[in-house]
Amino acid sequence: PHALERLIAANRSWYDKVQALGGTAYPTGAIAFTQHDWQTHHGTSLTGTRRRYDPHGILGRGLTL
């Protein structure tokens, strides 16, 4: 369990560095995306679209915009 936690923390650290340089990642990996991460990844345009077509938030429950 400790090794896994260290690896996930390392993944997060690398993602933060890459993202700060303008890079991105596919959010299906071992990095737990926060609401801010999702917003940064998708931008503001997806928020309105999602509210319009998925007002009850039933699609992609892990995606919090």
N, C-alpha and C positions, 0 to 999 in steps of 0.2 A: 504493500500500500504506500509506503514512504517513497519508494522509487517511482511509482506511478505519479504521485503528487509532484515530485521533483520534475519529472518529464513534462507534465502538463504545465507547470509553472514556467519551464524553459520554453515551451511552445508559445505561451502567452507573451513572454518577454521578447522572443524573436518577432512575433506578430506585431507587437507594439512598435518595435524598431522599424520594421518594414513599412508599417502604416504611416509612421512619422515621416518617412521618406517619399510618401505618395503611392506606395504599393497597396495591394489588396490581397485577400485570401478567400478561398471558398469556405463558407462557414459550416461545412460538413465535417471538419476535422476535429481535433481534440482541444480546440480552444472554445471555452464557454463565452459566447458573445453576450455582451450586456445590451441594454436598450440603446445606449449611445453608440456601441459598435454597429448595431443594425442600422441605425439612422445614418451613420457615416458611410457604411457599405452601400446602402441603397439610395441615399440622398432624400430630399424632401418630397420628390414627385411620387414616390411609392406610397407615402403616408395617405395622401388624399385618395389615390386609386384604391388602396386597400379599404379605407373607410367606406368608399362608395360601393365596391363589389363584395366586400366581406364585413358588413357592419357589425356582425356578432363575433367576429374574430375566431371563426371555427377552422379556418385553413391555416396550416403552418403554425400551430400553437406555440412553437419555440421562438417564432419571429415576433418580437415585441417592438412595435414602432410607436 
